[in-house]
Amino acid sequence: MGKAGALLGRDEEQHRLAALLGAARNGRGGSLLVLGEPGIGKTCLLTDAARRTGVDVLRLDGYESESAMPFAAVQRLATVLQGHYPVLPERQRQAVQVASGVADGPAPDRFLVGLGMLGLLAAAGTARPLVCLIDDAHLIDSESLDALAFVARRIAVEHVAVVFAARDEEGFADRIGGVPQLVLTGLGLDAAVRLLNHSATTPFAPSAAAAIARATGGNPPALIDLAGDALVHELPDLGLDGAPVPVGQHLEAHYVRRVRQSDPGVQPWMLLAAADSTGNVDLLTAAAADLGLRPDGGDRAEIAGLVELEPVVRFRHPLVRSAVYNAAPGAERRRVHGALARAAEQLGLVQTEAWHAARAVLGTDPEVADRLAHSADLAARRGGLVSQATILTRAAELSPPGPARSARQIGAAEAALAAGAVHIAQQLVDQIDPAAVDPVTRGRTVTVRSALGLFVADPDGVRGSTAAHLQAADEFHGQDPTREQRALLNAFQAVCTAERLIRGTNLDALGRRLVAGAEMADGPESVVLSGLGALILDPYEQAVLPARAALEAVLALPDHEMMRLGSVMAALGTFLWDDAARSAALDRAAGAARDAGALQLLDSLLWIMALSELWGGTLRRAVALDELVREVRRAMGYDAENVLNAAVMAWAGAPREVVTAISDGADATGFGGVSSAGQACLAVGELADGSYQEAYERLHPLVRDPFLHSTPTYYPDYVEAAARSGHQDDAERVATLLVRLAAANGSPWCHGLAERALALVGAEDAVGPEPHYAASIDALSKTGAEMDLARSHLVYGEWLRRARRRREAGEQLRLALRHFRHSGADLFVPRTTAELAPLSAPGDVGDTPRQFDLTTQEHTIAQLAAAGRTNSEIAANLFISPNTVDYHLRKVFQKLGVSSRRQLADRLTPTPPEEGMS
């Protein structure tokens, strides 16, 4: 067995790596996480295997010295790939360069950096297949790890493979979820001994080799590492005298003894090197001079086989550093950190100086804490949220008890939360002393706790989020008007989440507080707050103008602010029944979040957009948006199968018991908005199959206890259910409400639905129901509410058939059928075809929907291409590379038999039926 074969040990493991290299060579890309001991990437001979198969290798090693430096690994990789910068869109190029510290600009999101790195690697693989081998990945800084894990998850048809080689410590594998894993298992005794001796310059005695094999558990990297370790060969009685094999803790103790037995000039230099987190040779040289150490201490340590000095100081084994550092007295460690801090200051290394200064003090030191806080700000400017949280935590530890310490603790918690490190944020916020905070810090603490509750779906946290944000606003009042208004906006968004389930406050109190907050300052935020207050408190006719002004004010905000107000935009647009403005606002917000790489925010926006499409849009777009939510979650490493939008599922015809279970689960966890929407859409399904009484009973509790902007969108369905189940008074009452709303807002969408409601209740005015049907269709044809338009054609056709006007009935029903199919609302197709059947020749019940043999991703890409998006724009939308888009589009063209995007648009999206045509 060769060295590579011995290392991998099993045919399956060899096959996985070989298949990955083959995928890179053939343009099918891929990724793999190899879990084992440190250095596994160097010892698995993947480099040799890659080169034998014509695949280039790009090595990226993890260094402990860089693990606290934001985007350090990305910076090194981007430097190698910088020749490919011209292929990147400007936003991605800027994100990578700012993260790498070579350009100034807005702090980039780690996922946008990841998208840029994906583009660079894809471009590099175009010339020659490439495997990026990330060795000792558990030592990579958190920000780089997130970005590179994103790359690994989004590789599809590039000539690129990414391999992480790491030790599975502290849940490392969970941090890069979504990347396939290969766990290297231990070899049997005979195979382990053969590998050990094959890797050693001088073979071991049989007893020693067997002892080492047993102690390492047959772990290939550990065997190869020990085979080349001179220290192990210095133990001739190993395996005979009962002494422990130098692995694990025994190896650490062995290295301590070895250092203490070394040249006296080596020992203090080794402690200096162990205390440093950068491996910077110039820094160590300056610090050694500060301490009066011999200038050749590093050379002597290298000769002793304890370190390597090029290009940075690296310890012979990871345990050497920890052994030396942990064995030194605390006073000695603080002394060398002080020397390193002074040396870093001389070299202009601001962050390194603060880091060492923090470790050179015992107890608190406000001056050093201030320098650390500045260092945290520098990390934040590069998008290093995890690093910012870590540095601020240490700054807080060095700060005396009081407001400054608490402010740094909450700052660290906010940074950790923004990075998705929920457990760390929770630990940090729990450390804050409530008695030692000022009002602003107290408000920030309340805000973080509320966000944590939403993040983990804690029922009490979700229900109490509105009250929590109001409490935060009260804390900010008179101290920080900007934070106060932001808290109030978040309070409104929280009430949209919980709806009727809110606890600790009520809608009237929220509305009054929003109005009061609007008076705190001038500006767009004040206009928005005033409009939201009117939405809650004022009669509809009086609230329309301030609500419209609020929607316009949201659109006047900069992108990075307005994209955080998805629920506000959806609420205002829905309240005004302005489907076009709502759609435009949410589209712009989603585009801004996508451009910024803010995937968590984009996830929320896409979810809101999908729901909005069900009231004033099409199911086809709602389903496409739902699929984009899944793509975003895959990109972030989450399980996309957990995307369960009850409302969309109900419209799509999912089993009612499944939708009910999801809706009830949302209700139990405090997400009242999700629950109400699910119930309302279940009622739509009941209307579709003619179960009018069931639909009435489902909608009646929602209409009886109305909630702000949401409930009025249920009115048209309620009128239909009530009118056709014998509840005429209820139907007429709510139809009158719709007419009143339409008169106030001037919306064609609302007007069309009000006219349909009047027709359904059998309006007893001079003209009768038929003009109301016609007016409904005319109004709705001017909107994007195609499903509502189809339903107006349907009920009009049903009325005409019962009036024995068969030809006209057939015209309306065929238009309804085409609109239902075009909008994806197949739920109503059976009801429509059943009405058409008595009016048509056998088999003549309208156009048959086009069936395309496309995968979900192919269909999504095809739709975007048909809409005129370029490959680069589609790639940015779906967080994949342009190469992947091109690959899928070629498959789509082949399947559909088209050769251009114009033909694709004609083939994929049939022209919607023209009104008035049969």
C-alpha positions, 0 to 999 in steps of 0.5 A, a space after each residue: 500500500 502506498 503512502 496515500 493509500 495507507 493514509 486514507 485506509 479505506 477504498 471509500 475514502 480514496 474514492 471520495 477524494 478522487 471523485 472530487 478531483 474528477 468533478 473539478 477537472 470536468 467542470 462539475 465542482 464540489 467541496 469536502 470537509 475532511 475531519 481528522 488531526 491537524 495537518 491532515 491536508 499536508 499528509 493526505 497527498 491530495 496535492 500529488 493526486 491533484 497534479 497527477 490528474 491535471 488539477 492545480 492546487 491552491 494551498 491556504 493554511 490556517 494559522 493560530 496566529 491569524 485566528 483572531 484577525 478578521 478576514 486574514 485568510 481571505 486576504 491571503 487567498 485574494 492576494 493570489 487571485 487578485 489578477 481576476 478582480 476585473 471579472 467581479 461586479 464592483 460591489 463584490 470586488 469592493 467587498 473583498 478588497 475592504 475585507 482584505 484591508 487594501 481598500 476603504 469602503 462600507 463594512 462588507 457582509 461576510 456572505 458578500 465577501 464569499 460571493 466575491 471569492 466564489 467569483 475569483 476562484 471560478 475565474 481562476 478555474 476557467 484556465 485550468 481546473 483548480 482545487 483549493 486546499 484549506 489545511 488546518 481550517 479549524 485555525 482560520 479566522 471566523 470571518 474567513 471561514 464563513 466566507 469560504 464555507 459560503 464558497 464551498 456550498 455554492 460551487 456547482 459547475 465550476 472547474 473548482 473544488 474546495 477541500 477543508 482539512 480540519 480537526 473537529 473541535 468545538 463543533 467545527 463541522 457545524 460551523 460550515 454546515 452544508 459541506 459534505 464531510 469525510 471523517 478519516 477513521 483509524 487504521 488497523 494495527 498492521 496498516 498503522 505500523 506500515 504507515 509509521 515505518 514508511 513515513 520514518 527515516 529510520 524504522 521503529 522497533 516493533 514494540 515501539 511502532 505498536 505502542 505508537 499505533 495504539 496510542 494514536 488510534 491508528 490516526 494517519 496524520 498523527 502517525 506521520 507526524 510522529 514518524 518525523 518527530 525526532 523526540 519520539 526517536 529519542 525514546 528507545 524503550 518506548 513500548 517496553 518500559 510502560 512510559 506513556 507514548 508522547 501524544 495528547 497531554 503526554 506529548 505536551 508534557 514531553 515538549 515542556 521537558 524538551 524546552 526546559 532541557 534546551 539551551 538557556 538562550 532558547 527558553 525565554 525566546 520560546 515563551 516570547 514566541 508562544 505569547 505572540 499571536 501573529 508570528 511576525 518575525 520583526 515583532 519578535 525580534 524587537 520584543 526580544 531586544 526590549 527584554 534583552 534576550 540574545 538575538 539568535 534565540 529564534 535561530 537556536 529554537 529552530 535548530 532545536 526543531 521546536 519552531 520554523 521561522 519562515 515565512 512566519 514563526 510556526 511551532 513544530 507541533 501545535 502543542 509546543 506553543 500551548 505547552 510553553 505558554 501554559 507552563 510559564 508563571 503568570 508574571 512572566 507571561 505578562 512581562 513578555 506581553 508588555 514587551 510585545 506591546 511596546 514592540 508593536 507600538 514601535 512598528 505601528 501595529 495598532 491592533 497587535 499592540 492593543 491585544 498584547 497590552 490587554 494581556 500585560 495587565 492584571 485587573 482593570 486598565 481603562 487606558 488599555 481598554 480604550 485602545 482595545 475598543 479602538 481596535 474593535 472599531 477597526 475590525 468592524 470597518 472590515 466587516 469583522 463582527 466576530 473579531 469585534 465581539 471578541 475584542 470588545 469582550 476583552 475591553 469590557 473585562 479591562 474596564 472598571 465596573 460602570 457604564 463604560 464596561 456595560 456599553 462594551 459588553 452590549 456592543 460585543 453582544 450586538 456584534 455577535 448577534 449580527 454575526 449569527 453567534 446567538 449563544 455568544 450574544 446570549 452569554 454576553 448580555 447575561 453578564 451585564 450588571 443591570 445596576 451599572 448601566 445607563 439608560 441607552 445601554 439598558 435600551 440596547 440590552 432590551 433590544 438584544 434580548 428581544 432579537 435573541 427571542 425572535 431568533 430562537 423562536 422563544 414564544 414569550 420573546 416573540 409575543 413580548 417583542 413589541 413591548 420590549 421595543 417600546 421599553 427600549 424606546 422609553 430608555 432612549 427617550 431624551 438620550 438618543 432620538 435616533 435609537 428611539 425612533 428605530 426602536 419604535 419602528 421595530 416595535 411596529 414590525 414586531 407587532 406584524 409578526 405576533 399580531 393578535 398574540 402580543 403581550 405586555 402592551 396593546 395596539 392603542 398604546 403602540 399607536 400613541 407611542 408611535 405618534 409621540 415618537 414622530 414628534 422627537 425629530 424631523 425627517 423621514 423616520 418621523 413621517 413614517 412613525 406618524 403614518 404608522 400611528 395613523 394606521 393604528 389609531 385613526 379612522 381609515 379615511 383619515 389615515 390614508 394620507 399620512 399612510 401614503 406619506 409614510 410609504 413615500 418617506 420609507 422610499 426616501 430613506 437610503 437603501 441600507 436603512 429602508 431594506 430593514 423595514 420590510 414589514 413596514 413597507 408591506 403593511 403600508 402598501 397593503 393598508 393602502 391597497 397599493 399593490 404596485 407601490 408595495 411590490 416596487 418597495 419590497 423589490 428595491 429592499 430585496 435588491 439592496 439586501 442582495 447587493 450588500 450580501 445581507 442574507 439574513 435580512 434578504 431571507 426575511 424580505 423574500 418571505 414577506 414578498 412571498 406572502 404579499 404575492 398571495 394578496 394582490 399578486 400571483 402564486 407563481 411569483 410567490 412560489 418562486 420567492 419561496 424557492 429563493 428563500 430556500 436558496 438563501 438558506 442553503 447559501 447560509 448553510 441552513 436546512 432549506 427543507 425547513 422553509 414551510 410557508 403555510 400560506 403558500 402551501 395552502 394556495 399550492 394545494 398542500 394537504 389541509 392537515 399539514 398546513 393546519 399543523 404548521 399554522 398551529 405550530 406558528 401560533 404556539 410559538 408566537 408567530 400570529 401573523 404566520 398563523 393567521 395567513 395560513 388560516 386565511 389561505 386554507 379558507 381560500 382552498 375551501 372556497 376553491 372546492 365549494 366548501 363555503 360554510 367551512 370557509 366562512 367558519 374559518 374566516 369569521 374569527 379573523 374578521 370578528 377580531 380584525 388586525 390592522 392592515 391584514 384583516 381587510 385583505 380577507 374581506 373579499 373571501 369572507 364575502 364570498 363564503 358568507 354570501 354562498 353559505 347563507 350568511 347574507 347579513 355578514 356578507 353585506 356588512 363586509 361588502 359595505 366595508 370594502 366599498 368604504 375602503 375603496 372610496 377612501 384609497 382610490 385603489 383599482 385593486 380594492 375597487 375591483 374587489 369591492 365591486 365583486 363583493 357587491 355583485 356576490 351579495 346581489 346588489 339591490 341597486 338600480 343596475 343589479 349585479 352584472 355591472 358590478 362584475 364588469 366593473 370588478 374585471 375592468 378595475 382588476 385588469 389594471 393591477 398585478 392582482 391576477 389571481 383576483 382578476 381570475 376569480 372575478 371572471 370565475 364568479 361572473 361566469 358562474 352567475 352567467 351560466 345560472 342566468 342561462 347565458 351559456 356563450 357569455 359564461 363560457 367566455 368568462 370561464 375560459 378567461 378565468 381558467 387561463 388566468 388561473 393557469 398563468 398565475 399558477 393558481 391551479 387550486 381553482 382550476 377544478 372548480 372552473 373546469 367543472 363550470 365549463 364542462 356543461 358549456 363545452 364540447 368534450 375535451 374543450 375546457 381551455 388551454 392545457 398548461 405547458 409542461 416543462 421538464 425543468 428542475 427548480 433551479 433551472 426554472 428559476 434561472 430561466 424565469 430571470 433570463 426571460 425577464 431580461 436579467 444578465 448572467 451576472 445579475 442572475 448569479 448575484 440573485 441566486 448567490 452562484 457563479 455566472 458559470 453556473 448560470 451559463 451551464 443551466 441556461 444551456 440546458 434550459 435552451 436545449 430542453 425547450 428547443 430555443 436559441 435566444 432569450 427572446 425565444 425563451 421568454 415566448 416559450 416560458 411565459 405564455 401571454 396572459 389572456 386579453 380581457 374581452 377575448 374568449 
